[in-house]
């Protein structure tokens, strides 16, 4: 049972971690672009 749980956790992390990283980068870029756009208008 431990092998199955370990394999399942590993397979979930193998796609969840890159997806979380991608979402984090996209959110960071949205914040940067929004801040840059607001700075040019003001």
The first five atom37 places (N, CA, C, CB, O) and aatype in JSON, in Angstrom:
{
  "aatype": [20, 20, 20, 20, 20, 20, 20, 20, 20, 20, 20, 20, 20, 20, 20, 20, 20, 20, 20, 20, 20, 20, 20, 20, 20, 20, 20, 20, 20, 20, 20, 20, 20, 20, 20, 20, 20, 20, 20, 20, 20, 20],
  "atom_mask": [
    [1, 1, 1, 1, 1],
    [1, 1, 1, 1, 1],
    [1, 1, 1, 1, 1],
    [1, 1, 1, 1, 1],
    [1, 1, 1, 1, 1],
    [1, 1, 1, 1, 1],
    [1, 1, 1, 1, 1],
    [1, 1, 1, 1, 1],
    [1, 1, 1, 1, 1],
    [1, 1, 1, 1, 1],
    [1, 1, 1, 1, 1],
    [1, 1, 1, 1, 1],
    [1, 1, 1, 1, 1],
    [1, 1, 1, 1, 1],
    [1, 1, 1, 1, 1],
    [1, 1, 1, 1, 1],
    [1, 1, 1, 1, 1],
    [1, 1, 1, 1, 1],
    [1, 1, 1, 1, 1],
    [1, 1, 1, 1, 1],
    [1, 1, 1, 1, 1],
    [1, 1, 1, 1, 1],
    [1, 1, 1, 1, 1],
    [1, 1, 1, 1, 1],
    [1, 1, 1, 1, 1],
    [1, 1, 1, 1, 1],
    [1, 1, 1, 1, 1],
    [1, 1, 1, 1, 1],
    [1, 1, 1, 1, 1],
    [1, 1, 1, 1, 1],
    [1, 1, 1, 1, 1],
    [1, 1, 1, 1, 1],
    [1, 1, 1, 1, 1],
    [1, 1, 1, 1, 1],
    [1, 1, 1, 1, 1],
    [1, 1, 1, 1, 1],
    [1, 1, 1, 1, 1],
    [1, 1, 1, 1, 1],
    [1, 1, 1, 1, 1],
    [1, 1, 1, 1, 1],
    [1, 1, 1, 1, 1],
    [1, 1, 1, 1, 1]
  ],
  "atom_positions": [
    [[0.83, -1.21, 0.0], [0.0, 0.0, 0.0], [0.86, 1.26, 0.0], [-0.94, 0.01, 1.22], [0.5, 2.26, -0.62]],
    [[2.0, 1.22, 0.69], [2.87, 2.4, 0.72], [3.44, 2.7, -0.65], [4.0, 2.19, 1.72], [3.61, 3.86, -1.01]],
    [[3.73, 1.66, -1.42], [4.28, 1.86, -2.77], [3.24, 2.55, -3.65], [4.71, 0.5, -3.4], [3.58, 3.46, -4.41]],
    [[1.99, 2.14, -3.56], [0.93, 2.76, -4.35], [0.74, 4.22, -3.96], [-0.39, 1.99, -4.17], [0.61, 5.09, -4.83]],
    [[0.73, 4.5, -2.68], [0.56, 5.88, -2.22], [1.74, 6.74, -2.65], [0.41, 5.93, -0.68], [1.57, 7.88, -3.06]],
    [[2.94, 6.18, -2.56], [4.13, 6.93, -2.95], [4.12, 7.21, -4.46], [5.41, 6.16, -2.56], [4.46, 8.31, -4.89]],
    [[3.73, 6.21, -5.24], [3.67, 6.39, -6.69], [2.62, 7.43, -7.06], [3.36, 5.06, -7.39], [2.85, 8.27, -7.93]],
    [[1.47, 7.37, -6.4], [0.4, 8.33, -6.68], [0.84, 9.75, -6.31], [-0.87, 7.95, -5.91], [0.6, 10.69, -7.06]],
    [[1.47, 9.9, -5.16], [1.94, 11.22, -4.74], [3.0, 11.75, -5.71], [2.52, 11.16, -3.32], [2.99, 12.93, -6.05]],
    [[3.9, 10.88, -6.15], [4.93, 11.29, -7.09], [4.35, 11.7, -8.43], [5.93, 10.17, -7.3], [4.79, 12.68, -9.03]],
    [[3.36, 10.94, -8.91], [2.76, 11.28, -10.2], [1.96, 12.57, -10.12], [1.87, 10.13, -10.69], [1.94, 13.35, -11.07]],
    [[1.3, 12.8, -8.99], [0.56, 14.06, -8.84], [1.52, 15.24, -8.76], [-0.32, 14.01, -7.59], [1.27, 16.28, -9.37]],
    [[2.61, 15.08, -8.02], [3.56, 16.19, -7.9], [4.28, 16.46, -9.21], [4.58, 15.88, -6.81], [4.66, 17.6, -9.48]],
    [[4.46, 15.43, -10.03], [5.2, 15.61, -11.29], [4.46, 16.53, -12.25], [5.45, 14.26, -11.95], [5.09, 17.16, -13.09]],
    [[3.13, 16.63, -12.15], [2.41, 17.59, -13.0], [1.91, 18.78, -12.2], [1.25, 16.9, -13.69], [1.68, 19.84, -12.78]],
    [[1.72, 18.63, -10.9], [1.19, 19.74, -10.11], [2.24, 20.82, -9.88], [0.67, 19.23, -8.77], [1.92, 22.01, -9.9]],
    [[3.49, 20.43, -9.65], [4.53, 21.42, -9.38], [4.82, 22.31, -10.59], [5.82, 20.72, -8.94], [4.85, 23.53, -10.43]],
    [[5.02, 21.76, -11.79], [5.22, 22.65, -12.95], [3.99, 23.51, -13.24], [5.55, 21.82, -14.18], [4.12, 24.66, -13.66]],
    [[2.81, 22.96, -13.02], [1.59, 23.74, -13.24], [1.49, 24.9, -12.25], [0.35, 22.84, -13.12], [1.12, 26.01, -12.62]],
    [[1.84, 24.64, -11.0], [1.83, 25.7, -9.99], [2.88, 26.76, -10.32], [2.09, 25.11, -8.59], [2.64, 27.96, -10.14]],
    [[4.03, 26.33, -10.81], [5.07, 27.28, -11.21], [4.6, 28.14, -12.38], [6.36, 26.54, -11.58], [4.82, 29.35, -12.38]],
    [[3.97, 27.53, -13.35], [3.45, 28.27, -14.5], [2.41, 29.29, -14.07], [2.86, 27.31, -15.54], [2.44, 30.43, -14.52]],
    [[1.49, 28.89, -13.21], [0.47, 29.81, -12.71], [1.12, 30.97, -11.94], [-0.54, 29.07, -11.82], [0.71, 32.12, -12.09]],
    [[2.12, 30.65, -11.14], [2.8, 31.7, -10.38], [3.49, 32.7, -11.3], [3.82, 31.08, -9.44], [3.44, 33.91, -11.05]],
    [[4.14, 32.21, -12.34], [4.82, 33.11, -13.29], [3.8, 33.97, -14.03], [5.67, 32.3, -14.3], [4.02, 35.17, -14.23]],
    [[2.68, 33.37, -14.43], [1.65, 34.15, -15.13], [1.07, 35.24, -14.24], [0.54, 33.23, -15.62], [0.85, 36.36, -14.7]],
    [[0.81, 34.91, -12.99], [0.28, 35.92, -12.05], [1.3, 37.03, -11.86], [-0.08, 35.28, -10.7], [0.93, 38.2, -11.83]],
    [[2.58, 36.67, -11.72], [3.62, 37.67, -11.53], [3.7, 38.6, -12.74], [4.99, 36.98, -11.28], [3.84, 39.81, -12.58]],
    [[3.62, 38.04, -13.96], [3.66, 38.87, -15.16], [2.45, 39.79, -15.25], [3.75, 38.0, -16.4], [2.56, 40.93, -15.68]],
    [[1.28, 39.28, -14.84], [0.09, 40.14, -14.86], [0.27, 41.33, -13.91], [-1.17, 39.32, -14.46], [-0.1, 42.45, -14.24]],
    [[0.84, 41.07, -12.73], [1.08, 42.15, -11.77], [2.08, 43.15, -12.33], [1.58, 41.59, -10.43], [1.89, 44.36, -12.22]],
    [[3.16, 42.65, -12.94], [4.18, 43.53, -13.5], [3.61, 44.37, -14.64], [5.39, 42.71, -13.99], [3.84, 45.57, -14.7]],
    [[2.88, 43.73, -15.55], [2.32, 44.48, -16.69], [1.27, 45.48, -16.24], [1.71, 43.51, -17.71], [1.18, 46.58, -16.79]],
    [[0.48, 45.13, -15.25], [-0.55, 46.06, -14.75], [0.13, 47.26, -14.08], [-1.5, 45.34, -13.74], [-0.31, 48.4, -14.25]],
    [[1.2, 46.99, -13.32], [1.91, 48.08, -12.63], [2.59, 48.97, -13.66], [2.95, 47.53, -11.62], [2.58, 50.2, -13.52]],
    [[3.18, 48.37, -14.7], [3.85, 49.16, -15.73], [2.84, 50.01, -16.5], [4.62, 48.24, -16.69], [3.1, 51.18, -16.78]],
    [[1.69, 49.43, -16.85], [0.66, 50.17, -17.57], [0.12, 51.33, -16.74], [-0.48, 49.23, -17.96], [-0.12, 52.4, -17.28]],
    [[-0.07, 51.13, -15.45], [-0.57, 52.2, -14.6], [0.45, 53.3, -14.43], [-0.96, 51.65, -13.24], [0.08, 54.47, -14.3]],
    [[1.73, 52.97, -14.44], [2.78, 53.97, -14.28], [2.88, 54.88, -15.5], [4.12, 53.3, -14.04], [3.19, 56.06, -15.36]],
    [[2.64, 54.35, -16.68], [2.74, 55.15, -17.9], [1.56, 56.11, -18.01], [2.8, 54.25, -19.14], [1.72, 57.22, -18.53]],
    [[0.39, 55.72, -17.55], [-0.79, 56.58, -17.64], [-0.69, 57.77, -16.68], [-2.05, 55.78, -17.34], [-1.15, 58.87, -17.0]],
    [[-0.09, 57.54, -15.51], [-0.04, 58.58, -14.49], [1.09, 59.51, -14.67], [0.03, 57.99, -13.15], [1.26, 60.44, -13.88]]
  ]
}
